[in-house]
Amino acid sequence: MTEPRARAARHKGQLNFEKELRGLLYAHGDDPDPLPETVRVLDEITTDFIIETCHAASRHATLNSRQKVKLEDFKFVVGKDERLLGRMTELIGMEKELKEARKGFNTDEGKIGLERGAVGKKRKRVSKGGEKGEDGEDGEDGEDGDEDMVQDAFAAAAG
């Protein structure tokens, strides 16, 4: 832990979590517009905690002959506080569950027809009567245009 005197000059006039801390204070029963000094002090405490935790994790990685900081380094540093370690483990588990859920979510449902170029494009065609239709319809009931589109799709798939 750093000395209080060294802490004051570290991030002077800089608020990193002002919006979040104001919301947190209000959620815990404070005024909707808390005192600026309260927000500033909590911001300093939060920033110092994050910086010190990152430095401690970096030291742990260095002691284990690694240049990169891994998740295990943070678990080691936070391991002294059971509540914090439990919350960290819970959040990591939730993140893994979300990643697995995203993998299972199929986002390319409508891309099958677009790969072949048959669906979704408006084409100008000449119908039997000689009239041009934008979407392949012949100007009457649209049946011939739909058949042409299906034939084009099969031709594109075969070719």
N, C-alpha and C positions, 0 to 999 in steps of 0.2 A: 504494500500500500504506500502511495506517495504521501509526502507531507502536505498539510493544508496550504502552506505558503506557496509551494510549487504548483499546486493545483489551480490557483487563481489566475496565473498568467498563461496557462496552457491553451485555453481557447477563449480568449477575451472577446466579449461582445458577440459571440457566435452562438446562435440557438439552433440546434440540430433537430430537436424533437418537440418544438413548441406546439404545433397543432395537435399531436398525439397526446402530449401531456395535459393540455387544456381539456381535451375530451375525457382523459382518464380522471382528472381531478373532478370534473363535473359528474362523471359516472359514480364517483365515490362520495358525492354529497357536497362538493364545494360549489361556490358561486359559478354561474355560467361564464362570467368574465373574471378569472382569478387574478390575484395580484401579480404584476410582472416579476417581482422579486421571487415569489414562490415558484413560478415557472422557470426562472433562470437558475435557481438553486437545484431544482429537480433535474433540469437539463444537464447541469454540470455533474451531478451525481450519476445520472444515467450514462453520460458520455465517458466519464472516468471509469465506470464499471466495465463498459464495453472495451475500452482501450486496454485496461489492465488485464481483462480476461484474454484478449487477443495476444497480448505480450506474454502472458503466462503459458498459453497454448504454444506459442512460438518457441519459448524456452524449452518446453517439454519435447517438442519435435526436434530441436537441436540436440538435446541430451540423448535422444534416441537415434542420432546420426541421420536425420532427415532434413531436407531443405524445405519441403512442403508441409504445411500444417494440415493434419487430417482431423476427421471428426472425433477419433479416439482421443486426440490431444485435448479437445474441448471437454469431452466426457471426463477425462482425468482431472482437469482443472476444476470443473463444476462438481465433481464427485463428492466433495466435502459437504455440500448442501443437498440433502436428500430430496427436498421439495423441488429445487431447481433441476436436479438431474432427472427426477420423475417427469417433470413438465417437458424437458428437452427430449426425453425418450418418447413421450407421447406425441410430440410434434413431429419427430422424425418418422414415427410409425404412420401418422396421418399422411405425411408427404409420400411415403411409399405406397400407401393405399390409393392415393390420388393418381400417382403415376401409373399404377396397374389399371385403374379404371379408365384412364385416358387411352391406354394401349388397346383396351377392349372395345372402345367406342369406334365404330366404323364411320368414317367421314367421307368416304368416296362412293356413296350409294348412287348418286346421279351421274357419275362419270363414265359409265359403261357405254352408253350411246354416244357420248361426246368424243370418246376415243376414236371411234370409227368415222366421225364427221357427219353422221346421218341425222342426228336429232339436234334440234335447237338452231339450225341454220335456216334462214329464209332464202329460198332460191327462186329465181325467175324462170318459169317454164312456159312452154307453149302448149296449150291444151289442144284437144281434137278440133275445136272450133276456131283455133288460131288466136284466141285471146291469151294475154299474159296474166298470170296470177303470181302474187308475191310468195305465197306459202305453198305452192304446188297444187292449189285447187284449180279446177277448170272453170270456175265461174258458176257452175250449176249447183250440185249437191256436195261436191268435194270428195266423192268416192274415188274417182280416177287419180286425183292428186295423192291421196293416202296410199293407194296401191303403188304409185311411182316411188313414193318415199320409202316404202318397205322394200321394193325391188332395188333401189339405190343402196339401202343399208346392207342387203345381202350381197350385192356386187362389191361394195367396199370391204365387207368382211372376207369375201372370197379372194379379192385381188390384193 
